[in-house]
């Protein structure tokens, strides 16, 4: 299978940037792959490597080889949706068997609908313009109903009511139900509750409050708003991969930049920090912002701090740390972060300050204090937005305790 890959630039120009070859799919779903940049893209005045860590060679004819979409080709994995979106993609196209559900075929099925700037087409196929395929905000209630029905059936039930869910919900990544929405002005990712797995908690409302507090704590955060319905709430996260002129910004996850792959897992914030500084066009600012986001994750208890929840985004010939976009307290009481801080999957205010000093961050103690001050207002902000915390007592108490204890560092 040969796939032509296109990139939509911020001014909406579309350029064929390369060719991806995928070999025969084994019964275990394994395949060999290779990628080569196109002559057109290499000679383009705005050329940049779509993965500056692994795909930086710009010599014409240089071929990158990989097993599947593992490094050095994991940037293409970034364009595929995770659990929820992948299940919708498979159901909407009625894909059966390992061949039809293989990663290369799923990539082709995303076509021009993936988040970010990349589009994927069969060799020689005329590319479609990358559009903002979104439902209207007036569809939100019906999309939530369809998502709940789809989730309750285990992803097996398909009926005409789900057509819009398939159309607007299969691009976003992550495990939680979601869909792409527009209010006529802005474009949003609408994130729903996870229904039976949320234990009565208003997860959408909790995430909205967390994002509000992150902004108060000094993080650059994607804009959010909360939509309320009788059957549950939805938090809308404004998309930052769209330019004002109708183009796109290319995104690459830290999962890709850190070359994470089966058998090789990134264990600490230190490794992620090093990649951010290495590839940022303003490493001093981004180092401080990444440290602040790490502190916020620690204080609210965002234990889902895996590498796909951190991204860098392309500007004009450069990359910067993206706005924070997936900030949720420890609603499952897991208690252990995915990434370690210094030596453990838990930390303290003093350990954060020490780490900030090691990284050369300016005034890390002030940053920890500002984060703690913001997070300590969680309950009052929840009241302001009408977010029900009745089933979230342990989570809120743990958060308040951390905010108090971290601010009293020794």
QUIZI-V629694 format. One line per field, one symbol per residue. phi: phi as a letter, one per 20 degrees, with the letter a starting at -180 (. if undefined). psi: psi as a letter, one per 20 degrees, with the letter a starting at -180 (. if undefined). burial: 1 if it has 16 or more other C-alpha atoms within 10 Angstrom, else 0. A space follows every 10 residues. Layout:
# QUIZI-V629694
phi->???
psi->???
burial->???
This chain:
# QUIZI-V629694
phi->.ddeddceeg enfdcfdrcd dcffeffene becbbcffff ffeffdgbff cfedcefdff nfdddbemde gedffffgee fegfffffff ffelecmfff efgfffffff ldeffndecc bfgnfffeff defcffffef ffffffffff ffemneecbg fegffffdde efeneefabe ccdncddcde defelfeelm eeffffffff ffffffenfe cffcbdddcf epdcdddffd edefenecdf ccffgffelf bgncdfdcfg ffgffgffdf fcffffffff ffffffgfff nfeeeeffec cdcedembcc ffgfbbcbff felfmcffde eeccecbcff fffffffffm fflfffffff ffffffegff fgfgemefdg dcgfffffff ffgffffdfe
psi->pppppqporh jjpppoiapp ppapprijjq qqqqqpqqhg ghjqikpqpi nigilipjpp ipppqrobkr qjkihhhhiq qbfghhgggg ghjlpqrhgh jqgghhghhh djiqqaiqqp qqpippqqpo rnnqrqhiig ghhgghgggg ghjkjhpprh highghgiii gqarhqprqp qqjigrpqop prrkdhjikj qmhggghggg hghgghjjqo qpqqqppprh jrrpppoppj jprhjjaqpp qpqhgghjkp rpioppiqhg hgghgghhiq imhgghgghg gghggggggi knillrhijp rqqqcnkrqq prqqinoprm ijlhipqgqq efirjrargh hgggghghik pplhhhgggh gggghijggh hgghjkppjh jkggggghgh gghghhilq.
burial->0111111111 0101111111 1100100001 1111111100 1100000111 1111101100 0001111111 1111111111 1101111111 1100100010 1111111111 1111111111 1100001001 0111101001 1011111111 1000000100 0101111111 1111001111 1100001111 1111100001 1111111111 1111111111 1111111000 0111111111 1100001111 1111111111 0000011111 0110011011 1010011111 1111111111 1111111101 1111000011 1111111111 1000011111 1000111111 1110110010 1001101111 1111110110 1100001110 0100110111 0111111000
